[in-house]
Amino acid sequence: MRFGLSFLPDCSPGTRSATDYYDDVLGLSRMAEQAGLHYVKMTEHYLHPYGGYCPSPLTFLAAVAAQTTRIRLMTGCVLPVFHHPVQLASHISMVDALSDGRVEVGFARAYLPYEFSTFQVPMDGSRARFEATVNAVHRLLTEEHVDEDTPFFAFQDATVLPRPVQRPRPPFWVAAVQTPASFVRIGELGHGLLITPSGTSFDPSLVDAYRQSFLAHHPDRQPRVAASVPVLVADTDQEARRIADPYLSRYLEVWSSALTSWDSTASTDYANYTGSGHRIGAMTAKDMRVFGSAVVGSPEQVVDRIGRFQQDVRADVLLLQTDFGGLGGSEARRSLDAFVSSVMPKLAGEYTGPAADEPGTAARHEGLTS
């Protein structure tokens, strides 16, 4: 199992300045590389404390690229329904060049009604728009003189510049939450799977369905699963809970606030989302800890909780969400240091540097795909 950091800013000028937030997460990114972690991931959202501090993950990852040399840079996720594919493919290629071939592209369908409303993109039909855009980005990164004619966009003879460093293109990941057909479809398309177990349960059979679909359609390749989860490590379980619970409560408060736009929204492409703000708002920090949607405790407790999660999910990559609820500063750094020194070696053995076939080294020239 490989490890990384997953950022989803959930603060606002009233709680924390953008400059302070960026200083913290860039510092954590440098610390992650020095500690031998493999990924930094950033999420795209708009207009709300839930994610609004990062409208452009690729811009953030370009800043990380300038301050690091090895760690992989993952969008987690970009929202292609709000972008023209030529624009998105061009920006991906640019950051791939700036980072010397370290970008991995996570895509998500977007799910917040106020974002769709603001960008004047209809929610109904967004699944088809999503797939068309991701397919066009794939073609633009792997082909030249591309023509596309879809209900959502059309262009002719497009060759994006710069061309990607990685061949045939940077790896793709796609996020799924709860719809079984989404997990199967991601496997069918041959992309990596991104999951964020949340709420009070996660069905590991969904991940099994993804792997089965992937291997049925791509028997010469291996499926990959990356899971993001809030993590805090301290000397004792009691100390970890004391630190984490106020931030987890803030995280739930901000998230449920973003979801209130579902109170009066329904969409054929988003079954069971109406009223989701009430479900998240009813959760507590203790619920997140007990049901495993957050991992909080002493090193021994965190090793045990992640081990049990791995028995069910068998994730290839575990991404630690270290900024939940606006957590940062010395508390976030101490937690990451404790994870690296006391948890990571027990889960995966000591990491001594990139292997020769690791993405971003020789593999980028040898047809690394997703």
Buried (B, 14 or more C-beta within 10 A) or exposed (E): BBBBBBBBBBBBEEEBEBEEBBEBBBBBBBBBBEBBBBBBBBBBBBBBBBBBBBBEBBEBBBBBBEEBEBBBBBBBBBBBBBBBBBEBBBBBBBBBBBBBBBBBBBBBBBBBBBBBBEEEBEBEBBBBBBBBBBBBBBBBBBBEEBEBEBEBBEBEEBEBEEBBBBBEBBBBBBBBBBBEEBBBBBBBBBBBBBBBBBBEEBEBEBBBBBBBBBBEEBEEEEBBBBBBBBBBBBEEBEBBBEBBBEBBBBBBBBBBBBBBBBEEBEBEBBEEBBBBBEBBBEBEBBBBBEBBBBBBBBBEBBBBBBEEBBEBBBBBBBBBBBBBBBBBEEBBBBBBEBBBEBBBEBBEEEBEEBEEEBBBBEBBEEEBBB
